[in-house]
């Protein structure tokens, strides 16, 4: 069987009148009075479907082909021809159509041809990948993943698989998911009456990671340039359109680099990704332009031409305090910029991407390098219109005495971070890094605003379906 993907038909200029086999699912079927059926078949390999012309001389035409409905799985063998219609370039004149799977009850098929709301499709997440929208999101997501790995490879970065199971809270704050093999109905207790985690699987209290950064730094201090990309977990009781309990995070660490180095690198990385998407996802982006965001091409192309605005946190506070706008959250030096503040800066004030640097130390994690003013740290947040914060990073604190002081200030135990501190004792160097929420990046590219529609199976508060 000379099975081909529909994407390869459009890419490879197959010889006209060659006999090919396509496997896929029915998107639509219409029948003419002259004894022909026109069947639109897709296989998910690209946005395009291919039209199949079925003649009534086929042996199963009346018994099966005339009963095909959306969602039925089929194997089509026939001659590839140029289409006489204007809606598609190619079509297949069927010699044989084999039906692999029927839709048992077309009237109750959860993803029928009518338009469904995104809220409804989350309830049938096991089937929503069959829609045009989610097919496009997944193909774009895959292309971005490919472009990221390719970008880092070309820039001599090594991929490091950091652990998902950890005994540390990398951020020093926030809720974590505990993992355990202990019997919750009969928990062992120590002499103080607390749960005895020494009897647990790992011999200590363990969690799902909120970040691979600390582990990644150990390899940056040996291989110079490293990155990781994988799932991370946050147990915050947040039910907004911007938060997931399980999401993917890109994290980058570079030795012998300072804050300005990662500002330049993160901007270059994003522009490389956006260019790759525009070059390789045209059909999917065009569909999203017609159905989700009419400005999608202009928005991405504009970003490629701009140098991102860079301002200090202190300057950002001054701007926000001096404008007449009714913010819900107060503005003062030391205030944590909320989503409304960030989006005002990028969407109304500058109307372009903004990188804010040098936040007060009280707002940031213990590992960020203390500046000479002893009040701020060498940190950065990269903000995009429509999204807010996409990337957060910093120059890391490489001085052991100052790192120990920061741990003490935040109520963290030095002994818990003994191996992380060792990096400062054995050949310490300037090094910097950042993290980027992968789903937020895809949300910006696609224009799909709710992050639950960016990941195939969203995990959120009170929801771990499928």
ABEGO torsion letter per residue (X at the ends): XBBBBAAAAAAAGBBBGBBBBBBBBBABBBBBAAGBBBBBBBAGABABBBBBBBBAABAAAAAAAAABBBGBBBBBBBBBBBBABAABABBBBBABBBBABBBABAAABABBABBBBAAAAAAAAAAAAABAAAAAAAAAAAAAAAAAAAAAAAAGBBBBBBBABBABBAAGBEBBBBBBABBAABBBBBAAGBBBAAABAAGBBBBBBABAAAAAAAAAAAAGBBBBBBBBBBABBBABAABBABBBBBBBBBBGBBAAAAAAAAAAAAAAAAAAAAAAAAAAAAAAAAAABAAAAAAAAAAAABBBBBBBAAAAAAAAAABBBBBABBBBBGBBBBAAAAAAAAAAAAGBBBBBBGBBAAABBAABBBBAAGABBBBBBBBBBGAEBABBBBBBBABAAAAAAAAAAAGBBAAAAAAAAAAAABGBBBBBBBBBBAAAAAAAAAGBABAAAABABBBBBGBABX
